Amino acid sequence: MNEPTNIRALVVGDEPEDAERVISVMRGAGYTVSAIRVDEPEPLREAIAKNEIDLALHSLGAADIKLSETVAALQEHELFVPVLAMGEGELTPGKAMAEGAADRLTPDDDEHLRHAVIREFQRVLARRRVHFLHDAYTESEQRARALMQTSRDAIAYIHDGMHVLANDAYLTRFGYGSFEEIEDMPIMDMVVGGDQEALKKLLRASANSDEAVGSLELELRQAHGSQFRAELEFSRASIEGEACSQVIIRDHGNTEELEKQLNRLSQRDNVTGLYNRQYFLQTLTDTTARSEKGELKAGLLQITLDDFASVRSQVGVMGSDQVIADVGQVLQQACAENDMLARLDGATFALITHVFEQDDLEKLATRLREAIKEHICDVEGHSINVTASIGIARIDGSTGDPNEILTRTERAWSEAVEAGANSQMIYAPKPGEMSQKEIDSKWIEVIKDTLKNDRFHLLYQPIVSLQEDDTERYEVILQAMDAEGNAADIDEMLAAAERTGMSRGIDRWLLLNALKALVEQLKSHGQTSFFMPLSGQALEDPALFRWIHERLKKLRLPKRAVVFEIDTAATATRVKQASAFAKAVRKIDCGISLNRFGHGNDPFQVTRHIGADYLKIHEEFMHDLANNQQNQEAIKQITGKASEQGIASICPAVDDAGALTILWGLGCDMIQGEFLQEPSPERDYDFSSMSM
């Protein structure tokens, strides 16, 4: 790999010649210098905040900025940026280095300047490589652990003949309830006497080889004394840098079928059986990329049912799911075989079609609208007729950004809605219209600015038990303020964060500040739990669990004081990652809540793969609860099945006493809503007021 030769330098000084000299000297050495010159404290801080910097050169003749101030400004941002002191001045090399400089350059000595810049630049590159390799190694090990925990094969790691790690399948195979029961237990104790010598030989061979050492069939002993014969595969591995042996007991029985189930669950929508949003976005990304290369042309249609809120109020949430499923089948039958139909969310579908010409796209949209309009859904004796509005965009190679194509389609759909129900529009750009890339770029700056200026705040809303339970529970709710001090649209911001990859910073900010508040709360309220929401991207962040684990280990919080909330729909598209995350957090005595739960013919399909402690029922089921028997029956079914599985149910959005009275009789374990208390920065709810 070629070494980078472009150096991004921050030049602090009053004279433009300082930057020109550095550029000239380094050009002669084969390097290109991109120099940013500043001469006052505020521009210095702005330059550090907004730019990626490899090294800094500080002129000792700068009138308004001292060397120590430059060093401090870089340290405030936790940046490893070497500072070279240059120019005339009485500061000796020793004193300059004592103030944080990497070197004191000799005035007018271009050779010293050249060697010092190259040396420090190479140090920066080396440090970045170390960080990259360390992070890659850590993520790889975390990913391996997560995969191990979700595997149906029994897997353990052995160091010096002792167990140092094992997954649940391994514990179950040997009849143990937790890893603590076999931690530091010799694997030899699990082998029946006659086969122990063969195992000793293999372990010795393993210790002296870096290669996989093969398999061995052994007679094994379970915790209660029963014996079974199995084939063990041994290979070299490492745990936290320590060499060890990996042991796998293969279970071929249902692995293939389970893999099919997980793949289907992660790709398909639970209500309609169509492809889900995540799989659709993957396909759209591939389609736009191929279109940009000139390999194909296609069209995208957004199909949203009109005034669906009235349908939901008429037949309830479960009934409206049936309508959505019916419409999904109607659309599937009307589409070509090689088209890709997906349900995005709610009553919105998306279709990627190989139809491209405008007239053909218009005809397709008209055919789909007519098919929906003519179909009558039978929902428990109710005849439901719906219409749809459609937005259309052409995937013509003008952009490889799938978000841009989505935005074009949504804008066309918005125009169709303005034209009236059962309408369609095709996207045509307007003068001055921002692209999705430009919109997302602005969102990234807004989120960065909100984090930098500490304009995120936490609110708390009580979750109250309807049983005899002394635990005080609060959901942590994120709020954001704009630069003028007004409340920002947090839902839109969080959606943009998911879309742009900015959720990682928000997740960590929320967790860090919520944990601080929890520690403070526990000082006066010993039995307190905080429900802390995480983004869907958190499940795909291998370093997040380690980050959480390190902090909780230091805090020594009570069991189940922390409950992580994850969205059910986001979980269903990341089943393996969510399952591994849930198992990992349970091992550190934290809980899991699946939020917005209940949609689909079999909503509990997710809980078969992801162990949950709480199910927060989707707030849509709370709408007009007193007059909606279908929603009441759906809640009763969910709470009943959750109780059978030992999962506590939470009903949110309880806004009046009438809803509370109904929920009391539907088997709901806990409630939350403005009837109890609005989200507040204070944590002072009187939980004793609901005691039985």
C-alpha positions in Angstrom: 0.0 0.0 0.0 1.3 3.4 -0.9 1.9 5.9 1.9 -0.3 9.0 1.9 1.5 12.1 0.7 -1.1 14.7 1.3 -0.5 16.5 4.7 -3.4 18.5 6.2 -1.6 21.1 8.2 -2.8 23.8 10.6 -0.5 26.8 10.5 -1.0 29.1 13.5 0.6 32.5 13.0 0.3 36.1 11.7 2.4 35.7 8.6 1.0 34.1 5.4 4.7 33.3 4.5 4.8 30.7 7.2 2.2 28.5 5.4 3.9 29.2 2.0 7.3 28.1 3.4 5.9 24.8 4.7 4.1 24.1 1.4 7.3 24.9 -0.7 9.7 22.9 1.5 7.5 19.8 1.6 6.7 20.0 -2.2 10.4 19.4 -2.7 10.3 16.3 -0.6 7.4 14.9 -2.6 4.5 15.9 -0.3 1.5 18.0 -0.9 0.5 20.3 2.0 -3.1 21.5 2.4 -2.6 24.4 4.8 -5.2 26.1 6.9 -3.8 29.3 8.5 -5.4 31.0 11.6 -4.2 33.9 13.7 -6.8 34.3 16.4 -8.2 32.0 19.1 -11.8 31.7 17.8 -10.8 30.8 14.2 -8.4 28.3 15.7 -11.1 26.5 17.6 -13.4 26.6 14.5 -10.7 25.2 12.3 -10.0 22.3 14.7 -13.7 21.5 15.0 -14.5 21.6 11.2 -11.4 20.1 9.6 -9.3 16.9 9.7 -5.8 17.8 10.7 -2.6 15.7 10.5 -0.2 18.1 12.3 0.0 21.7 13.4 2.8 24.3 13.1 2.8 27.1 15.6 4.7 30.3 14.9 6.2 31.6 18.1 5.8 35.1 16.8 2.0 34.8 16.8 0.6 37.9 18.5 -2.8 36.5 19.8 -2.2 32.8 20.3 0.4 31.2 22.6 1.9 27.7 21.9 0.2 26.3 25.0 -3.2 27.6 23.8 -2.7 25.8 20.5 -1.8 22.5 22.3 -4.8 22.9 24.7 -7.2 23.6 21.9 -6.2 20.3 20.2 -6.3 18.4 23.4 -9.9 19.6 24.1 -11.0 17.7 21.0 -9.0 14.6 22.1 -7.0 14.8 18.9 -3.6 13.2 18.4 -2.1 16.1 16.4 1.6 16.8 16.9 2.5 20.5 17.2 5.8 21.8 15.9 7.0 25.2 17.3 8.7 27.3 14.6 10.0 30.8 13.9 12.0 33.3 15.9 11.6 33.3 19.7 13.5 32.7 22.9 11.7 29.4 23.7 14.2 26.6 23.9 13.5 23.1 22.6 13.1 21.8 26.1 10.6 24.5 27.1 8.7 24.1 23.9 8.4 20.4 24.5 7.4 21.0 28.1 4.5 23.1 26.8 3.3 20.2 24.6 5.3 20.7 21.3 6.7 17.6 19.5 9.8 19.6 18.4 11.2 23.2 18.3 12.2 23.9 14.7 15.4 25.8 14.0 14.6 29.2 12.4 15.2 29.2 8.6 16.5 25.6 8.7 14.4 24.0 5.9 16.1 20.6 6.3 15.1 20.5 10.0 11.6 21.5 9.0 11.4 18.8 6.3 12.6 16.0 8.5 10.5 17.0 11.5 7.3 17.2 9.4 7.9 13.8 7.7 8.7 12.2 11.1 5.6 13.5 12.9 3.4 12.8 9.9 4.6 9.2 9.9 3.9 9.0 13.6 0.4 10.1 13.0 -0.1 7.5 10.2 1.4 4.8 12.4 -0.9 5.7 15.4 -3.9 5.6 13.1 -3.0 2.2 11.8 -2.7 0.9 15.3 -6.1 2.3 16.2 -7.6 0.9 13.1 -6.1 -2.6 13.7 -7.1 -2.5 17.4 -10.7 -1.5 16.5 -10.8 -4.1 13.8 -9.5 -6.8 16.1 -11.9 -5.8 18.9 -14.9 -5.7 16.5 -13.9 -9.1 15.0 -13.7 -10.7 18.4 -17.0 -9.1 19.5 -18.6 -10.3 16.2 -17.2 -13.8 16.8 -18.6 -13.9 20.3 -22.0 -12.7 19.1 -22.0 -15.4 16.4 -21.0 -18.0 18.9 -23.8 -17.1 21.3 -26.4 -17.4 18.5 -25.1 -20.6 17.1 -27.1 -23.8 17.6 -23.8 -25.7 17.7 -22.3 -26.2 21.1 -19.1 -24.1 21.3 -16.6 -23.6 24.1 -13.1 -22.1 24.5 -10.5 -24.0 26.5 -7.3 -22.5 27.9 -4.8 -24.8 29.7 -7.5 -27.4 29.7 -10.0 -25.2 31.5 -13.3 -23.6 30.2 -13.0 -19.9 29.7 -16.1 -19.3 27.6 -19.1 -21.3 26.4 -22.3 -20.6 24.6 -25.8 -21.5 25.8 -26.0 -24.5 23.4 -22.9 -26.0 25.0 -24.3 -25.5 28.5 -27.6 -27.0 27.5 -25.9 -30.0 25.9 -24.1 -30.8 29.2 -27.0 -29.9 31.4 -25.7 -26.8 33.1 -27.8 -23.6 33.8 -25.1 -21.0 33.6 -21.4 -20.6 32.6 -20.4 -19.9 36.2 -21.0 -23.6 36.9 -18.3 -24.7 34.5 -16.0 -21.7 34.6 -12.4 -22.9 35.2 -13.7 -26.5 35.1 -11.3 -28.9 33.3 -12.8 -30.3 30.1 -11.3 -33.6 31.1 -13.9 -33.8 33.9 -16.6 -34.0 31.1 -14.9 -36.9 29.4 -15.5 -40.5 30.4 -12.3 -42.1 31.7 -11.5 -44.4 28.8 -11.3 -41.5 26.3 -9.4 -39.1 28.5 -6.0 -40.2 27.2 -7.0 -39.5 23.6 -8.1 -36.0 24.6 -4.8 -35.3 26.4 -2.9 -36.2 23.2 -5.0 -33.9 21.1 -4.8 -31.0 23.6 -1.0 -31.3 23.7 -0.9 -31.3 19.9 -3.2 -28.2 19.9 -0.8 -26.4 22.3 2.1 -26.9 20.0 0.4 -26.0 16.7 -1.1 -22.9 15.1 -3.1 -25.1 12.7 -6.5 -26.6 13.2 -5.9 -29.9 15.0 -8.9 -31.9 13.7 -11.7 -33.8 15.4 -12.1 -36.5 18.0 -15.1 -38.8 18.9 -15.5 -39.0 22.7 -17.8 -40.4 25.3 -18.9 -37.3 27.3 -20.6 -36.9 30.7 -23.4 -34.5 31.5 -23.9 -32.6 34.8 -26.4 -35.2 36.1 -24.2 -38.1 35.2 -25.8 -39.2 31.9 -23.4 -40.0 29.0 -23.5 -39.4 25.3 -21.1 -39.9 22.4 -20.3 -37.0 20.1 -17.7 -35.7 17.7 -15.7 -32.7 19.0 -13.8 -30.4 16.5 -10.8 -28.6 17.9 -9.1 -25.6 16.4 -6.8 -22.8 17.5 -8.3 -19.5 18.6 -7.7 -16.6 21.0 -9.8 -14.8 23.6 -8.7 -11.2 24.5 -5.3 -11.9 23.0 -4.7 -15.2 24.9 -4.2 -18.3 22.8 -6.7 -21.1 23.5 -8.6 -24.0 21.8 -12.1 -23.7 20.3 -14.2 -26.8 20.8 -17.4 -27.3 18.6 -19.9 -30.1 19.1 -21.9 -30.1 15.8 -25.7 -30.2 15.8 -26.7 -30.8 12.3 -30.4 -31.6 13.1 -32.2 -28.3 12.6 -29.4 -25.8 11.7 -30.4 -25.5 8.0 -34.1 -25.0 8.8 -33.3 -22.5 11.5 -31.1 -20.5 9.1 -33.9 -20.4 6.6 -36.3 -19.2 9.3 -33.9 -16.4 10.4 -33.2 -15.3 6.8 -36.9 -15.2 6.1 -37.6 -13.3 9.3 -34.9 -10.8 8.5 -36.1 -10.2 5.0 -39.9 -10.4 5.2 -42.6 -8.2 6.7 -44.6 -10.0 9.4 -47.9 -8.6 8.4 -47.9 -9.0 4.6 -45.2 -11.6 3.9 -43.8 -9.1 1.4 -40.2 -8.0 1.6 -39.5 -5.5 4.4 -38.0 -2.1 4.4 -34.4 -3.2 5.1 -34.4 -5.7 2.3 -36.0 -3.2 0.0 -33.3 -0.6 0.8 -30.6 -3.1 0.0 -32.2 -3.9 -3.4 -32.7 -0.2 -4.1 -29.1 0.5 -3.3 -28.0 -2.2 -5.7 -30.5 -1.0 -8.4 -29.3 2.6 -8.2 -25.7 1.6 -8.3 -26.2 -0.5 -11.4 -28.3 2.3 -13.0 -25.5 4.8 -12.4 -23.1 2.4 -14.2 -25.5 2.2 -17.2 -26.4 -1.5 -16.6 -30.1 -1.0 -16.2 -33.0 1.5 -15.9 -35.9 1.1 -13.6 -38.8 2.8 -11.8 -39.8 3.3 -8.2 -43.3 3.6 -6.9 -44.4 4.6 -3.4 -48.0 3.4 -2.8 -49.7 4.7 0.3 -53.3 3.9 1.3 -55.5 7.1 1.6 -56.9 8.2 5.0 -55.9 4.9 6.6 -56.5 6.4 10.1 -60.2 6.1 9.5 -59.8 2.4 8.6 -57.9 1.8 11.8 -60.5 3.5 13.9 -63.2 1.4 12.3 -61.7 -2.1 12.5 -58.9 -1.7 15.0 -55.2 -2.3 14.7 -55.4 -6.1 14.0 -58.2 -5.5 11.5 -56.2 -2.7 9.7 -53.3 -5.2 9.5 -55.6 -7.6 7.7 -56.5 -4.8 5.2 -52.8 -4.1 4.7 -52.1 -7.8 4.1 -55.0 -8.0 1.6 -53.8 -5.0 -0.3 -50.3 -6.5 -0.3 -51.7 -9.6 -2.0 -53.6 -7.5 -4.5 -50.5 -5.6 -5.5 -48.4 -8.8 -5.7 -50.8 -10.2 -8.2 -50.8 -7.0 -10.3 -47.0 -6.8 -10.5 -44.7 -8.5 -12.9 -42.8 -11.5 -11.7 -39.4 -9.8 -11.8 -40.6 -6.7 -9.9 -39.8 -6.3 -6.2 -42.7 -5.3 -3.9 -42.1 -4.4 -0.3 -44.0 -3.0 2.6 -42.1 0.0 4.0 -44.1 0.8 7.1 -47.7 1.5 8.1 -49.9 1.6 5.0 -47.1 2.3 2.6 -45.7 0.0 0.0 -42.8 0.4 -2.5 -42.3 -1.2 -5.9 -39.1 -1.5 -7.8 -40.0 -2.2 -11.4 -38.1 -2.7 -14.6 -40.7 -0.5 -16.3 -38.9 2.8 -17.1 -40.6 4.9 -19.8 -42.9 7.6 -18.3 -46.0 6.4 -20.2 -45.5 2.8 -19.1 -44.9 3.9 -15.5 -48.1 6.0 -15.5 -50.0 3.0 -16.9 -48.6 0.7 -14.2 -49.5 3.1 -11.5 -53.1 3.5 -12.8 -53.5 -0.3 -13.0 -52.3 -0.7 -9.4 -54.7 2.1 -8.1 -57.6 0.5 -9.9 -56.8 -2.9 -8.5 -56.8 -1.5 -5.0 -59.9 0.5 -5.5 -61.9 -2.5 -6.8 -60.8 -4.9 -4.0 -63.1 -5.2 -1.0 -61.6 -6.4 2.2 -63.7 -8.5 4.5 -62.7 -7.8 8.1 -65.0 -9.6 10.7 -68.1 -8.8 8.8 -67.0 -5.3 7.8 -66.6 -4.6 4.0 -63.6 -2.3 3.7 -62.8 -0.4 0.5 -59.6 1.7 0.2 -57.8 3.8 -2.4 -54.2 4.7 -2.7 -52.1 7.6 -3.9 -48.9 6.8 -5.8 -45.6 8.7 -6.3 -43.3 7.7 -9.1 -39.6 8.3 -9.8 -37.4 7.0 -12.6 -34.1 5.3 -11.7 -32.2 6.6 -14.7 -28.6 6.8 -13.6 -28.7 10.5 -12.7 -27.8 9.5 -9.1 -26.4 6.5 -7.3 -27.8 7.7 -4.0 -30.8 5.5 -3.0 -31.9 8.2 -0.5 -32.2 10.7 -3.4 -34.5 8.3 -5.3 -36.6 7.8 -2.3 -36.9 11.5 -1.7 -38.0 12.1 -5.4 -40.7 9.4 -5.0 -41.9 10.8 -1.7 -42.1 14.3 -3.2 -44.1 13.0 -6.1 -46.4 11.2 -3.7 -46.9 14.4 -1.7 -48.0 16.1 -4.9 -50.4 13.3 -5.6 -52.0 13.6 -2.1 -52.5 17.3 -2.7 -54.3 16.5 -5.9 -56.8 14.4 -3.9 -57.3 10.7 -2.9 -56.6 8.0 -5.5 -54.1 10.1 -7.5 -50.7 9.6 -8.9 -47.8 11.9 -9.8 -44.3 11.4 -11.4 -41.3 13.3 -10.1 -40.1 16.3 -12.0 -37.4 18.5 -10.4 -38.2 22.1 -9.4 -35.7 25.0 -9.6 -33.6 25.3 -6.4 -34.8 21.9 -5.0 -32.4 20.3 -2.6 -31.2 16.8 -3.2 -31.5 14.1 -0.4 -27.7 14.2 -0.2 -27.8 17.9 0.6 -30.6 17.4 3.1 -28.7 14.6 4.8 -25.6 16.7 4.8 -27.5 19.5 6.6 -28.9 17.0 9.1 -25.4 15.7 9.9 -24.2 19.2 10.6 -27.3 19.8 12.8 -26.8 16.6 14.8 -23.1 17.4 15.2 -23.9 20.9 16.3 -26.5 19.7 18.8 -24.1 17.2 20.3 -21.2 19.7 20.4 -23.3 22.4 22.1 -25.0 20.1 24.5 -28.5 20.8 23.2 -29.8 17.3 23.8 -31.8 16.9 27.0 -33.3 14.0 28.8 -36.9 13.7 30.0 -38.4 11.0 32.1 -41.9 9.4 32.1 -43.0 6.9 34.8 -43.9 3.3 33.9 -46.3 2.2 36.7 -47.0 -1.4 37.7 -50.6 -2.5 38.1 -49.4 -5.3 40.3 -47.8 -5.2 43.7 -44.3 -4.1 42.7 -42.0 -1.6 44.6 -39.7 -0.9 41.6 -39.8 2.7 40.3 -39.5 2.7 36.5 -38.9 5.6 34.2 -38.5 5.6 30.4 -35.7 7.9 29.3 -37.0 10.2 26.5 -34.6 12.3 24.3 -35.4 15.9 23.6 -33.4 18.3 21.4 -33.3 22.1 21.2 -32.4 24.2 18.2 -29.9 27.1 18.3 -32.7 29.5 19.2 -33.8 27.4 22.2 -36.9 25.9 20.6 -37.8 22.2 20.7 -36.5 20.5 17.6 -38.5 17.7 15.8 -36.8 14.8 17.6 -38.5 12.1 15.5 -37.3 13.6 12.3 -33.8 14.1 13.7 -33.6 10.5 14.9 -34.9 9.2 11.5 -32.2 11.3 9.8 -29.6 10.0 12.3 -30.5 6.4 11.4 -30.3 7.3 7.7 -26.9 9.0 7.9 -25.2 6.8 10.5 -25.2 9.5 13.2 -27.2 7.3 15.6 -24.0 6.0 17.1 -23.1 9.3 18.7 -26.7 9.9 19.9 -26.9 6.4 21.5 -23.7 7.0 23.5 -24.7 10.5 24.6 -28.1 9.2 25.8 -26.6 6.2 27.6 -23.8 8.2 29.2 -26.2 10.9 30.6 -29.0 8.5 31.5 -26.5 6.4 33.5 -25.3 9.5 35.4 -29.0 10.3 36.2 -29.6 6.7 37.3 -26.7 6.7 39.7 -28.0 9.9 41.2 -31.6 8.5 41.5 -30.4 5.3 43.1 -28.9 7.3 46.0 -32.4 8.2 47.3 -34.6 5.6 45.5 -32.8 2.2 45.7 -35.3 0.3 43.6 -35.2 2.2 40.3 -35.1 1.1 36.7 -34.4 3.3 33.7 -35.7 2.2 30.3 -33.1 3.5 27.8 -34.0 3.5 24.1 -31.4 2.4 21.5 -31.4 2.9 17.7 -31.7 0.0 15.3 -28.1 0.7 14.3 -26.9 0.0 17.9 -27.6 -3.7 17.2 -25.0 -3.6 14.4 -22.4 -1.7 16.5 -20.0 -4.3 17.7 -18.2 -1.9 20.0 -21.3 -0.7 21.8 -21.8 -3.6 24.1 -18.2 -3.4 25.2 -18.7 0.3 25.8 -21.8 -0.4 27.9 -20.1 -3.3 29.7 -17.1 -1.2 30.8 -19.3 1.5 32.2 -21.7 -0.8 34.0 -18.8 -2.7 35.5 -17.5 0.5 37.1 -20.9 1.6 38.3 -21.9 -1.7 40.0 -25.7 -1.0 39.5 -28.4 -3.3 40.9 -29.8 -6.1 38.7 -32.3 -4.9 36.1 -31.6 -1.3 36.9 -31.0 -0.8 33.2 -33.5 -1.9 30.6 -32.6 -1.4 26.9 -35.5 -0.5 24.6 -35.3 -1.6 21.0 -37.9 -1.2 18.3 -39.6 -4.5 17.4 -39.6 -3.7 13.6 -35.9 -2.8 13.7 -35.2 -6.0 15.7 -37.1 -8.2 13.2 -34.8 -7.1 10.4 -31.6 -7.8 12.5 -32.6 -11.0 14.2 -29.2 -12.5 14.7 -27.6 -9.2 15.9 -30.6 -8.5 18.3 -30.5 -12.0 19.7 -26.8 -11.8 20.4 -27.2 -8.3 22.0 -30.1 -9.5 24.2 -28.2 -12.5 25.4 -25.1 -10.4 26.1 -26.9 -7.7 28.1 -28.7 -10.3 30.1 -25.4 -11.7 31.2 -24.6 -8.3 32.7 -27.9 -8.2 34.6 -29.7 -5.7 32.2 -33.1 -6.1 30.7 -34.6 -5.9 27.2 -37.9 -4.3 26.2 -39.3 -4.7 22.7 -41.1 -1.5 21.8 -44.1 -0.9 19.5 -45.0 -4.5 19.7 -48.1 -6.3 18.3 -48.3 -5.9 14.6 -48.6 -9.0 12.3 -50.4 -12.3 12.3 -47.7 -13.7 14.6 -46.0 -10.9 16.5 -44.5 -13.4 19.0 -42.3 -14.8 16.2 -39.7 -12.3 17.2 -39.7 -13.4 20.9 -38.9 -17.0 19.8 -35.4 -15.7 18.8 -35.0 -12.7 21.1 -35.5 -13.1 24.8 -37.4 -10.1 26.1 -38.2 -9.0 29.6 -40.9 -6.5 28.6 -43.2 -5.9 25.6 -44.4 -2.4 25.1 -47.6 -2.7 23.1 -47.8 -0.4 20.0 -49.5 2.9 20.9 -51.8 2.4 18.0 -53.7 -0.2 20.0 -54.6 2.5 22.6 -56.5 4.7 20.0 -60.1 5.1 21.0 -59.8 2.1 23.3 -63.1 2.5 25.0 -65.0 2.2 21.7 -62.8 -0.3 19.9 -63.5 -3.9 20.8 -60.9 -5.2 18.3 -58.1 -3.3 19.9 -59.2 -4.5 23.3 -59.2 -8.1 22.2 -55.8 -7.7 20.6 -54.3 -6.3 23.8 -55.9 -9.1 25.8 -54.3 -11.7 23.5 -50.9 -10.1 23.6 -50.9 -9.7 27.4 -52.1 -13.2 27.9 -49.4 -14.8 25.7 -46.7 -12.5 27.1 -47.7 -13.7 30.6 -47.5 -17.3 29.5 -43.9 -16.6 28.3 -43.0 -14.8 31.6 -42.8 -11.4 29.8 -44.2 -8.3 31.4 -46.5 -6.2 29.2 -46.6 -2.4 29.1 -49.4 -0.3 27.7 -48.2 3.2 26.7 -50.2 6.3 25.7 -52.7 6.0 28.6 -54.3 9.5 28.5 -57.4 9.1 30.6 -59.0 7.2 33.5 -61.3 5.3 31.2 -58.4 3.7 29.3 -56.8 2.8 32.7 -60.0 1.0 33.8 -60.2 -1.0 30.6 -56.5 -2.0 30.7 -56.8 -3.1 34.3 -59.2 -5.9 33.1 -57.1 -6.9 30.0 -54.2 -8.4 31.9 -51.8 -5.5 31.3 -48.9 -5.5 33.8 -47.8 -1.8 33.5 -49.0 1.4 32.1 -47.5 4.7 30.9 -48.9 7.9 29.6 -49.9 11.5 30.2 -52.7 10.4 32.5 -50.0 9.5 34.9 -47.5 12.2 34.1 -46.1 14.0 31.0 -42.4 13.5 30.2 -40.5 15.8 32.6 -36.9 16.6 33.5 -37.8 15.7 37.1 -38.0 12.2 38.4 -40.4 12.7 41.3 -43.5 10.6 40.5 -45.3 9.2 43.5 -45.4 5.5 42.6 -47.3 4.7 45.8 -50.4 6.4 44.4 -51.1 3.4 42.2 -50.5 0.8 44.9 -53.3 -1.8 45.2 
